Amino acid sequence: MIGMKNKIIFYDSSAISSNSKEALRSILPVSLIILILLGTLTPVESGVFLAFLLGAFLVVFGMGLFTLGADTAMTPIGQYVSASVIKTKKLWIILPLFFLVGVFITVSEPDLQVLAGQLSDTVSTWFLLIVVGVGVGVFLVMAILRLVFRIKLKLILILSYVAVFTLSFFVPENFIPLSFDSGGVTTGPMSVPFIIALGTGISYLRTDKGADDDGFGFTALCSVGPIIAVMILGVIFRPESVVITSGEELVITNSKDLFSLFLILLPKYLKEVGIALLPIVGFFIIVRIFGGKISKSDFIKILIGIFYTYFGLVLFLLGINAGFLPLGDMIGRELAAKEYSFVIIPIAMLLGYFVVAAEPAVQVLTKQVYEITGGAIPKKAMKTSLMIGVGIAVGLAFLRIYFSINIMYFLAPMYGLAILLSFFSPDLFTAIAFDSGGVASGALTASFLLPMALGFCEGLGRDVGQLGFGLVAFVAATPLITIQLLGIIFKLKNRKARAAEDKTAAEETAKAETEEIID
């Protein structure tokens, strides 16, 4: 531990250890299932197996550093930028600045970078990142205007998804699944703390009773923006096919080959992550110069947090791309080649079940709902319903690939049901549900389950654009239904409790009146 006069901590071993343990809990269940697969149905060369183990270690340590960095840098920067800009109370300043924030924070999102990296043979990685960032920026502006002018979130969501499904008629069929996946991976560990901080700050512009509840829904709208943006990209360019980036076949014969694999990729991610984070850091420094005050100690702590974020993200992407991505693809292809290839459906359901159970963001979500409902919706019920829902969603995604079913036959009813439920579920639950769409689809979904789906699709000889992508969209749609159903249950419980209280009160009143007459 190194400090200054004001005891600024440069190295917090306990925080790093705590976050790494959380990351380990996130990775361990899925890793055990993968190990069982490697030892039974899908054996791989020992070199590839060691690359997976080393990649898993880097992912755990990287996630630990990254999460610490997000807590100590990204969230405070979001709160600071929000507070500084909102002080002006001038929309012509607030809206352009928050649009830029939406673009910058999205470009640095690790889950999106993993998805974009798999498509560089179809569309430039940076071009796709910027297109998705613009989509987030535009809808972040819409979210602010909704809050300021007190427009119902339900109305905006209905109009937005009507626009999405209307636009889908003009988008090439092989680009539709990718569009929905883009919305699912955008709201991840980098962007969500930032967006929530902005929503909370903007709610201070209003002083009415419903201002705090209206602070929810920012993430929900920012998830729609990328879907529309990528669909428009498809309409303009109309690609004939979606091609997965072809990586070199892993050939690891000795320890030198193993370490060379990681060392060759390291400079690439050092550069890419630096470019992604630079606009955020620059924006923060500019706001500090021209905006509100911040203490020297807080400023240095944020810089240290940025350091953690940078190296955590580098290690995470290195471990994912060298260890998990190739293995997911291999397992998918191996199972596709089996006579009993349908076995991948229950395996995928099991993986989906444990992936969502281990996501740190899901832990935060269950706690949030528990506190909002005053314990009426237990954490266990919330978590179990999400686990079952996501497990089924992942199974359906592989079922769709196996039987070559159009994704709209699934997504249209799912989103239609979600919109229908919004008329019966409390508004707060609807906002939380749509906010949580991207929460369930975390790092492992984008880095392992999606490559496994793509490998399985190619192994069966199916069109990757039409059938391979879309898994993230299935996962992201699950909370929209699950949480709103819990909201309806909560509503019915409250109604029943109030009816019981009214009945008790009426009986006590009648009893008192009877006793008075007798007296």
N, C-alpha and C positions, 0 to 999 in steps of 0.2 A: 504494500500500500504506500503510495507516494502522496504527500499533501503539501498545501501551502498554508499561509497564515490563517485563512478562513476555512481550513480543513477540507479543501476540495479533494474528493477521492478520484484518483485516476484508475485505480484497479480495485474493483469490489468483488472479491472472490466469492462471497456468500451469494450475491445476486447472480453472478455467472453460474454458480453451482445450482442454484434454485431453478433458473431458466433452462439450464441444460437437462436437469432432471425432468422438467415438464416436457421438454422436447423428446427425451428418451421415452417417456410414457406415450408420447404421440407416435413414435416410430416402432417401438418394441412389438406390439401385437401384430402389426402388418409384417414386420420383419420375420417373426416366428412362422407366420403362414407361408411366407415366401420360402423360408428355409425348408419347410415340410414339402412344398412343391418341388424344390430343387432336389430333394432327397428321394422323391417318388416319381411324379409324373413328368417333370421337365428338367432332367439333369443337364448341367452345363459344364464346360471345362473349368478346371480348378482356378485358372487365372481370372476368368470372368467372375467366379464366385468370390475370390479375394478382392476384386475391384468393387463388388457390391458391399462387402464388409467394410472396406476402407471408405467407400462413399457414404455408407450409413453413419459411420463415426463422424465424418465431416458434416453431414446434414444435422446430426444431433448437436454438435458443438457450434456449428454455424447458426442454427435456429436459436440456440441459447444466447449467443452474442447479439443476433439480430433483434430478438424480442427485447433484450435489455436496452439496446439502442433505440428501438421504437418507443419504449416507455420513457427513456430519459432524454430523447431528442425529438422524435417525430411528433409525439403528442404535445409536448411543451411548445414546439415551433408552431403547431396548428393553433394552439390556444393563444399564443403571443401574437401571431399574424392576425388572427381573427379579432382579438381585442384591439389591436392597433388600428386596423382598417375600419372597424365598426365605429370607433370614436368619431370618425368624420361624419357619420350618419348621412353620407351622400352616396346614393345608389350609383351615380355615374363614375364614382371612384371604386366602390365596393365590387360591382359586377365584373368589370374587366380584370381586376386583380384576382378575384376568386376564380374566374375562368382560367387564368394562367396557372393558378395553384392547382386546379383540377387537372390540367394537362401535365404539369411537372410531376405531381405526385403519382399519377397513373403510369407514366413512362418508367418510373423506378419500381413498380410493383413486381415482385419476384415471380408470382404465379403467371402473370401475363407474359413476362420475359420467357418463361419456360414454354408457353404455348406458341409465342411468336417465333422462337428459335426452331420449332419443328416445321415451320412453314416458309423458311427463307428461300426454298426452291420455287415457291409459288408467288410470294410477295415479299419485298424487302422487309427485314425485321424491324428496322427503325421506322419505315413508312407505316407499317401496321401499328406499331406502338403509338405513333403520333396521331393516326386516325382514331384509334380508341381513346387516346387522351383528349382529343377535341370533343368526342362524344360525351365523355365525362364532364369536361368543362362546360359545355352547353347546358347539360342537364343539372349541373350544380348551380348554374345561374337561374334555371327554372325553379329549382328547389328554394332558392333564396326569395325569388319573387312570389312563390306560393305562400311562404311564411309571412312575408311583409304584407301581402294583400289578403291574407286569411282565406286562401282557396283550399277547399277540402282535398286532402291527399287522395281520397278514393276517386274523386273526379279526374284528377291528373293521371292517376294510374290507369284508369279505364281508357281514357283518351290515348295514353301512350301505347298501351298494348293493342288497342284497336289499330293504331298507326303501324305497329310492328307486324301484325298479322295481315294487314292490308298490303304493306310493302312486300311481304313474303311472296305474293303472287307475281311480283316482277323480278325477284331475285333468282339467279340460276339455282337450281335445286341442290347442286353440290356445294353451294356457299351458305345455305340456310343453317345447317348444324354448327358450322364454324362461327356464325354470327351470334347464336345463342350461347355458345361456349365462351365467347369473348366477354359477354356480360357477366358470366359466372366467375371468371378468374380475375376480373378487374378489382372487385372489392375484397382485398386481401389484407394481410397484416401491416402493410405500409400505408395504404390509403384509408382504411376504416378509422383508425384513431384520428387521423387528420380531418376527415369528413365529419365525424361525430363532434370534434372540437369546434369546427366551423358552425355546425348546426346549433350547438349549445350557445355559441357566441351570438349568432344572428337572432336567436330567440329573445335576447335581451333588448332588442329593438322594440319589442312589444311588451306591454305591461299588463295585458289582460290575463284572465284566469287560464285560458287554454294555450298560452304561449309555450309552456314547458313541454306539454304533450306534442305540440306541433313541431318540436325540435326533432322528433323521430321522423323518419321518411326520407332523409337526405341520401342515405346509402341506397335506399330502394330506387330512387330516381336516377342516381348515378350508375345503377346497374342496367338501366334501360338504354342509356345513351350509347354505350358501345355496341349494343345489338343493332340499333338503327344505323349507326355510323358504318359498321362493317357491311350491313345490307346495302347501304348506298354505294359503298365501295364495289360491291358485287354487281350492282346495277350498271355502274359506270364502266367498269373494266370487263365484265362478263367473261371471267376465265373459263376455259373449256374444261378444266379439271383442277382439283386441289391435290398437290403433290407433297408428300411428306419429305422433309429434308433427309437426304440419304447420307447416313453416317458410315464411316469406315468400319468394317467388321472387326470386332475386338479379337486381337490375337495376342495373348499374353502367355509367354512361355517361361518367363523367369521374373525375378523380383525387379530387375532393371526395367523390363517392359511395363510392369505394373506402375512403378513410380513415374516412368516417362509419360504414361498416359495422362496422369494428373498434372505433371509439370508443364506439359505442352499446352494444356487448356488453361492453366493458371493465368498467364499474361492476358489472355482474351477477356476473362471475367474481371481482372483488375481494371482493365481499360473500360469495359462496358458499364460496370457498376459506377466507376468514377464519373463517366459522362452522364449517367442517369441521376446521380445524386447532386452533381454540380449546380444545376438550376435551382434546386430546393435550397441549398446552402447559400447560393448567391441571392436568392429572393429574401431569405431570412436576414442576411446581412444588410441588404438595401432597406428593408423595413425597419431594422434596428437603427440605421443611420437617420432615416427620415421620420420614423414612427415614434412609438412610446419608449419609455426608459426600461432598461433591464439591468439588474445588478451584474457586476463583473463576475461574481461567483456563479450565478445562474447561467450566464453567457458561456463560461468555460465548461460548466457541466454539460451544456447542450453540445458544445464542440466535441467533448469526450464521447457523448452519446452518438454523435455522427460517426466518430471513429469506430465505435462498436458496430453501428449499423453497416458501415462500409465493409469491414472485414467479415462480419457475420454473413452478409449477403454474398460476398465472394465465395466463402467456404460452402455456403448452402448450394449455390448454383454449380459449383465445382463438383460437390458430392452427388447432386441430382443428375447432372449431365454425364458424369463418368460412371456412376454406380447404379442408379435406379432406372433412368430412361432406357438404356440399352437392354437391361434385364427385363423390364416390363414388356418391351417389344418382343424379346426372345420368347418369353413365357407365352405370350399371345399367339405367336407363330407356331410354337411347339404344340400347344393345345389344339390349334386349328388343324394340324396335320393328323391328329388322332382320329380313329374311327368313332370314338365316343366324344367328339369335340364339344357336344352340348354340355359336358361336365363343367365347362367354364362358367356357365350361368350360376349354379349354386356357389361355386368358388368365388365369383365376383360379388355375389350377394353377401357372403361371409366377410370378404375384404371391405366392402362398403359399410357393413355393420360396425366393424372395428375402427375404420378410418374416422368416421364421424364421432365415435365415442371418445377418441383420443385428441380431437382437435381442441386446442386451447381456447379458441374463440367460442366454441360450443359451451365450454364451462362458464364463460362469461355470460353467455346468453341465458343459460338455465338459471343462473343466479339473478340476473336482471328480472326475468319473468317471475321468479319466486318472490322477490322483494315487491314488485309492482302489485302482485295479487295478494300480498299479505300472507303468503303460505298456502293459499287455496289450491294452487297448482304446484305440487311438490317437485323438487329438482329431479327426483328419480323418474317421475312420470314424464316430465318434459324430455329428459335425456333418452329414456327408453323409446318414446314415440319417435324422436328424431332418428335414433339408431335403426329402428325397424323401417321407418319411412325411407331412409337413404339406402338401406340394404335392398329394399324392394326396387327403388329407383335404379340402382346400379344393375340389378338383375334384369330389369326391363330394357336397359340400354344395350346389354349383350344379347338379349332375346331379339331385339330389333335388328342387330347385325346378323344374327344366325338365320333369321327368316326374311331378311331384306325388306323391312317395313319402313315406309316413309315416316320421318321423325314427326311430321305435323299431325299424324294420326294419334300421337301420344301427347305432344306439347299443347295442341289446341284444346283438348279436353281438360288437361291439367290446369292451364291458365284460366280456362273458362270456369272451372270449379273454384279456383282461387278468387276470381272476381265475384262469383256468385256468393261465396262465403263472406265476402267483405260487407254484404248487406245484412248479415246476421251476427257477425262477430263484432265486439266492441272496437271502435276506431283505433284505440291504442294498440290492440292486438294485431289489427290489420297492418299498422305502421311497423310494428316490430317484426311481423312475419315477412313483409316485403324487404325490410332492412336486412333480414337474416338470410335472404336468398343466396348471397355469396359467402356467408359464414360457413355453411356446411361444406362447400367446395374449396378445400384448403390445398396445402402444398402437395400432399400425397395424392390427391385426386388428379391434379394436373401433371404430376411428375411420374406417377406409376400406373394408376388405373387407366388414364387416357392413353398413354403409350401401349398398354396391354390391349386396349380396345382397338387401337390402330393396327397393331401387329396381328391381332386375331382377324381383323377385317381383311388385311392384305393376304394373310395366310389362306383365307377362304376364297380369295380372288374377287372380293367385292370392291365396289367403288369407295375409296377412302373418304372423298368429300361428302358423299351422300350418306354413308353409313358409319364410317370410322369415328368422325367427330359427333358431338352431341351428348356424350356421357356427362360432361360438366353441367350441361343444361338440365339434364334429368335430376342431378343432385341438387342444383340450385332451386329447382321448382318445388322440392319436397317441403321445406319449411313454410312456404306460402300456404300450403294446405294444412299441415300438421299444427302449426301454432294458432291458426285461425280456428281450427276445431277445438283446441284447448281453450281459446277465448270464449267460444260458445258454451263449453262446459262450465267455465268460470261464471259466465253470465247466468246460466241456469241455476248454478249453486247459490249465487247471490240472491236470485229471485226467490228460490226456495227458502233460503235463510230469512229473508225479509218477510215472507208469508208466514213462516213459523213465529217470528217475533211479533207480527201483527196479531196472529191468533192468540198468542200468549197474553199480549197486552189487552186484547178484547175480553179474554176470559177473566183476567184479573180485575178489569173494570166492572164486568158483570157481577163478579163475586163481591166486590166492594159495594156495589149498588144494592145487592140482595141483603148483605149484612146491615146496611144502613136502614133498609125498609123494616127488617126484623127488629132492629133496635127501636 
